[in-house]
């Protein structure tokens, strides 16, 4: 299985969207400084995840969620009001 996931950093007040085949390992990497981009936001909290049959499907969804329409969709899923 593969996943897309959404993380939240209280420190940065930002969320991060990613994809992986091993969510537990990826969370460990994010929270232990193994990812250059997320290193400054430790600790990261898992807000949301979706499961897919393949990594290519998960990556397509990840790319969508990083677009303007995708961010608005994610805001709706997470009930975020700005």
GUDRENSE-50666 format. One record per residue (C-alpha): z, y, x; residue in one letter; residue number from 1. Coordinates in nm, 2 decimals, m for minus. Example, Ala and Ser with C-alpha at 12.3 -4.5 7.8 and 13.67 -1.06 7.14 Angstrom:
<nodes>
+--------+--------+--------+------+------+
|     c3 |     c2 |     c1 | romi | miti |
+--------+--------+--------+------+------+
|   0.78 |  m0.45 |   1.23 |    A |    1 |
|   0.71 |  m0.11 |   1.37 |    S |    2 |
+--------+--------+--------+------+------+
</nodes>
This chain:
<nodes>
+--------+--------+--------+------+------+
|     c3 |     c2 |     c1 | romi | miti |
+--------+--------+--------+------+------+
|   0.00 |   0.00 |   0.00 |    X |    1 |
|  m0.05 |   0.36 |   0.10 |    X |    2 |
|   0.13 |   0.67 |  m0.02 |    X |    3 |
|   0.10 |   1.05 |  m0.06 |    X |    4 |
|   0.43 |   1.22 |  m0.03 |    X |    5 |
|   0.57 |   1.57 |  m0.07 |    X |    6 |
|   0.86 |   1.69 |   0.14 |    X |    7 |
|   1.08 |   2.00 |   0.11 |    X |    8 |
|   1.25 |   2.19 |   0.38 |    X |    9 |
|   1.54 |   2.41 |   0.27 |    X |   10 |
|   1.54 |   2.56 |   0.62 |    X |   11 |
|   1.18 |   2.68 |   0.59 |    X |   12 |
|   1.17 |   2.70 |   0.21 |    X |   13 |
|   0.84 |   2.52 |   0.23 |    X |   14 |
|   0.69 |   2.19 |   0.12 |    X |   15 |
|   0.47 |   1.95 |   0.32 |    X |   16 |
|   0.21 |   1.71 |   0.18 |    X |   17 |
|   0.11 |   1.40 |   0.37 |    X |   18 |
|  m0.02 |   1.05 |   0.35 |    X |   19 |
|   0.08 |   0.72 |   0.52 |    X |   20 |
|   0.09 |   0.35 |   0.49 |    X |   21 |
|   0.46 |   0.33 |   0.58 |    X |   22 |
|   0.67 |   0.59 |   0.40 |    X |   23 |
|   1.00 |   0.49 |   0.55 |    X |   24 |
|   0.87 |   0.52 |   0.91 |    X |   25 |
|   0.69 |   0.85 |   0.83 |    X |   26 |
|   1.01 |   1.00 |   0.69 |    X |   27 |
|   1.20 |   0.89 |   1.00 |    X |   28 |
|   0.93 |   1.06 |   1.22 |    X |   29 |
|   0.95 |   1.38 |   1.02 |    X |   30 |
|   1.33 |   1.40 |   1.03 |    X |   31 |
|   1.36 |   1.31 |   1.40 |    X |   32 |
|   1.12 |   1.56 |   1.54 |    X |   33 |
|   0.83 |   1.32 |   1.61 |    X |   34 |
|   0.59 |   1.54 |   1.41 |    X |   35 |
|   0.49 |   1.87 |   1.58 |    X |   36 |
|   0.41 |   2.04 |   1.25 |    X |   37 |
|   0.73 |   1.95 |   1.07 |    X |   38 |
|   0.97 |   1.96 |   1.37 |    X |   39 |
|   1.10 |   2.30 |   1.28 |    X |   40 |
|   1.19 |   2.22 |   0.92 |    X |   41 |
|   1.44 |   1.93 |   0.98 |    X |   42 |
|   1.59 |   1.80 |   0.76 |    X |   43 |
|   1.31 |   1.71 |   0.52 |    X |   44 |
|   1.38 |   1.58 |   0.17 |    X |   45 |
|   1.14 |   1.36 |  m0.02 |    X |   46 |
|   1.05 |   1.53 |  m0.35 |    X |   47 |
|   0.76 |   1.32 |  m0.48 |    X |   48 |
|   0.54 |   1.02 |  m0.39 |    X |   49 |
|   0.24 |   0.84 |  m0.53 |    X |   50 |
|   0.12 |   0.49 |  m0.44 |    X |   51 |
|  m0.24 |   0.39 |  m0.37 |    X |   52 |
|  m0.42 |   0.07 |  m0.29 |    X |   53 |
|  m0.58 |   0.21 |   0.03 |    X |   54 |
|  m0.52 |   0.49 |   0.28 |    X |   55 |
|  m0.86 |   0.64 |   0.20 |    X |   56 |
|  m0.76 |   0.69 |  m0.17 |    X |   57 |
|  m0.43 |   0.84 |  m0.06 |    X |   58 |
|  m0.60 |   1.08 |   0.18 |    X |   59 |
|  m0.84 |   1.19 |  m0.09 |    X |   60 |
|  m0.54 |   1.27 |  m0.31 |    X |   61 |
|  m0.36 |   1.45 |  m0.02 |    X |   62 |
|  m0.66 |   1.67 |   0.05 |    X |   63 |
|  m0.68 |   1.75 |  m0.33 |    X |   64 |
|  m0.31 |   1.85 |  m0.34 |    X |   65 |
|  m0.37 |   2.08 |  m0.04 |    X |   66 |
|  m0.64 |   2.28 |  m0.24 |    X |   67 |
|  m0.55 |   2.58 |  m0.46 |    X |   68 |
|  m0.60 |   2.37 |  m0.78 |    X |   69 |
|  m0.41 |   2.08 |  m0.62 |    X |   70 |
|  m0.11 |   2.31 |  m0.54 |    X |   71 |
|  m0.10 |   2.43 |  m0.89 |    X |   72 |
|  m0.12 |   2.07 |  m1.02 |    X |   73 |
|   0.17 |   1.98 |  m0.78 |    X |   74 |
|   0.37 |   2.28 |  m0.91 |    X |   75 |
|   0.33 |   2.14 |  m1.26 |    X |   76 |
|   0.43 |   1.79 |  m1.16 |    X |   77 |
|   0.74 |   1.93 |  m0.98 |    X |   78 |
|   0.81 |   2.19 |  m1.25 |    X |   79 |
|   0.80 |   2.47 |  m1.00 |    X |   80 |
|   0.80 |   2.82 |  m1.14 |    X |   81 |
|   0.72 |   3.12 |  m0.91 |    X |   82 |
+--------+--------+--------+------+------+
</nodes>
